[in-house]
Amino acid sequence: MQIKKLDQMFDVLKSREKKILVAAYANDHHTIGAVNMAVDMGIVDAILVGDLETMKKICLEEGIDAGKFEFVHEPDGQKAANRACELINSGRGNLIMKGLVSTDQYMRAILNKETGLMPPKAILTHVTVMETPNYHKLLVVGDVAIIPQPEFHEKVAIANYLIKTAKALGIEKPKLAVLAASEQVSTKMQAGIDGALMSKMAERGQIKGAYVDGPLSLDLAIDKESAEIKQVGGSVAGDADCILFPNIESGNVFYKANTKLSKGEQGAIVAGAKVPAVLSSRGDSVQTKLYSIALAALLA
């Protein structure tokens, strides 16, 4: 089954064995609310790490049965994030989620060489699955939040994570567009050179499991009419499943334009660690966090 809407992830997950989510410093209403919904929907079981009194008070205020969670008491934010990683490493959990802890503390725990979640030589990157009312299917995009100016080997790693995510959504052979300002290859534009190289790598089997084309401008990647007018053919043009951005500025602007101007929704994870990591903003809605939990469970 190909998942074409974010809420279809829930139906797929209900038919699978439940994963265990570990929430790091779950001291806020949004985190507990999203985890509670995920537990009630039968897509995960959950361990909440944080200040026990605060978490139970939130459950009481929200009318949530605290008995459905396992609690681990750790009132300090950094220690709670470290403890969450320890639980994952001991085999107690399959995915990790950021609660009220700061992003710096959360990432510090994941990156810790002794107690963290990083395999040797792994590259952490941010993968977002977007649902926009102006596109006919989901878009898997990256990187919009972690790697500022990805080098070529990092772009290849990002591409592989995007492909893996698209396949988890049921897309047999995803179509990946390597973005640049123009489809013309120019020695003055590094994004164009990288796109051309990655396209050739895919052609020769060095990037597997996807149609890869680049460089492509955004309009050519997602709009069939633009591709026809500019006479750009191929499997990807006008119908991309995945978009690889040349830098964090372009990716972040696209992400925020989709959510704020187009009223799109998304789920997002950090890929590259031992388990999928949910890195929602503390200001994200419960629904966004729920979609991110579902995406992480799908990839776990």
PyMOL commands that set and color helices and strands:
alter all, ss='L'
color gray80, all
select helices_A, chain A and resi 8-14+29-40+52-62+66-68+77-89+103-111+152-168+190-203+218-222+224-229+248-260+286-299
alter helices_A, ss='H'
color red, helices_A
select strands_A, chain A and resi 19-24+44-50+70-73+95-98+125-131+139-142+175-179+211-216+242-244+265-271+277-278
alter strands_A, ss='S'
color yellow, strands_A
deselect
rebuild
show_as cartoon
